[in-house]
Amino acid sequence: PAGGPTQAVSETPDAACNKAQFVADVTVPDGMKMLPNARFVKTWALKNIGTCAWTPGYTLVFAGRGTAMTGQASFPLVQEGEVRPGETVNARIALAAPGELGVYRGYWMLRSADNKDFGIGDNGATPFYVEIEVAEGDLYSFAEHLCEADWKTGAGPLPCPGQENDSRGYVIS
């Protein structure tokens, strides 16, 4: 006799397609203090642990919980190319701190090109978040001290402020 017993597949084909793993807060660690209405860019390192590639049709979307800290409902995940399974991407969103003092948390998810939301965790359904504390006082303003840092790329040191079209890279505020 040929063959043997067959095994039924219990998972739907796209059940494991879109899943992410939180790797790190690249910018704005949890609880970072900010001045009221300060603009900032939040970056999460997220790993594609699903079976589908993330293409330019994928976006970061506000999950409807907490404080959005932005007027924009979604942000592109990748501008070009794709994030294949096993690869990590730096997911960036431009935000602004609320005008009132307090602790704020905003929850975010990813949205596939076919408009299905997904996130982190075993089932890929948990949102990731940004958490800041809006405070007054003597907070250090990186923007005010931008040119006190040493800026360099593989091409060498960069002037500050720089020129936007400098082929070596540039620093502008």
N, C-alpha and C positions, 0 to 999 in steps of 0.2 A: 504494500500500500504506500502511496506517495503522501508527503506532507504530514502534518501533525495537528494538534489542536490550535485553533486560532484564538487570539486574545482580543477582546472588544476594547476599543479606544473610548475612554470615558470623557476625555477633555475635548471641547470644541476646538477647531483649528486655530482660532484667534485668541483663545483663553490666555495663552502665554505670550502673545505677540507684543504687547506694550506694557513693559514694566520698567521702573527706574529704581535705582538705589542711591540714597543720599551718601555722598563721599565726604564733603566738607563745605563749610562756609568759607568761600574764598575771600569775600569782602563782607563787612558789617557783621561781626560776630554777635550772637544773641546778647541782648541787654546793652548794646552800645548806646552811649548817651549822645543825643543830638540836640541842637538848638531848634526852637519852633520853626516850622516851614523850611528847614534845611533840605536841600536836594542831595540825593545820593544814588549810587548805583549798587544794587544788591546782586551778588554773583554766588550761585551755588554750583559746586561740582557734582554732576549727576552722571551715574553710570547706566548705560543701556543694558539691562539684564533680561530683556525680552528676546524674542526671536525675530522681530521686525526692525528694519533700519529706520531711524528718524530722519526725515527729509525736510527740505525747506517749508513744506506744508504743515509742519508741527509747530505748535505755539505754547507759550506759557500763559496760563489763564488764572484769573482770580477765582478762588474756590467758593466765594460767597460767604466766607466766615472771617470774622475779625475785621480789620481795617485795611482797605485796599492800598492806601497811601499813594494813589495815582488816579488820574482821570482816564487812563487808558485801560481797556478791558483785557487786551492780550498783547503779547510781545512775541516776535519770531524766536524760535529756539535756535535755528541755524540759518545763516544767510544763504549759504551755498553748500553743495556736497551733501554728505549724510553722516550720521553717527550710527555705525554698525553695531550689532550685538557684541558686548564686551568692551566697547569703547566708552570713554568719558567725555563729557562736554561741559564747558563753563556756560551755564544758563544765566543771562544778564537781564535785569529789568531796571529802568530808571524810575525812581520813587521820590516822594517828598514827605518829610515828617509832618504830622498834623500840627496845627497851630496852638493846641492846648497842651499843657504839661500832663505827663502820665506815661504809663507803659502801654505800648501798642504792639499787637501781633496781627499779621495778615497771612492767610493761608493761600497757597498756590498749588496748581496742578499742571500737568502737561495735557495737551489736546492733540490727538492724532489728526492726520490729514482728512480722515473720514468723520471728524467731529466727535470722537469718543474720548472722554476725560480719563486720565489715569495718573497714578502717582507712585509712591514708594510703599514698602511693606510686602509681606508675603503674598497678598492678593493684588498688589498694585493699586490699591484704592485709597491709600492714606496720603493726604496733602503734606507738603513741606511748608515751612514758614520763615518769615522774617520777623524779628522781635527787636524793638528799639525802646529806649526811654527818652522821652522829650523832656529836657531839663533846661533851666537857665543857669547862668553863672559863668565861671571862668573855664569854659570848655575850649579845648584846643581846636582851632580851625585850620585844618590841613590846607584848605584853599587859600587862606591868608599867608601861609608859609610854604607854598608850593615850590618856590625856587630856592628854598633853603636845603632841599634834598639833593642828593647826587643822582642825576639821571643818566643812564647809559643803556646802550643796546649792544649787540654783537659788533656793530660798526664803530663803537667807541662812545665817549661822553657826549651828552646832548646839552645844548644851551637852553637856558630857561630865562625868559620865555623863548620858545622856538618859533619856527615858521611852519605853518600847517602842511606845506608841500615838501618838506625836507625829506629826501629819500632815505636818510638814516633813521628816521623817526622824529617825533616832535613832542614837546611839552607845551600845552596851552591851558589856560584856565577858563 
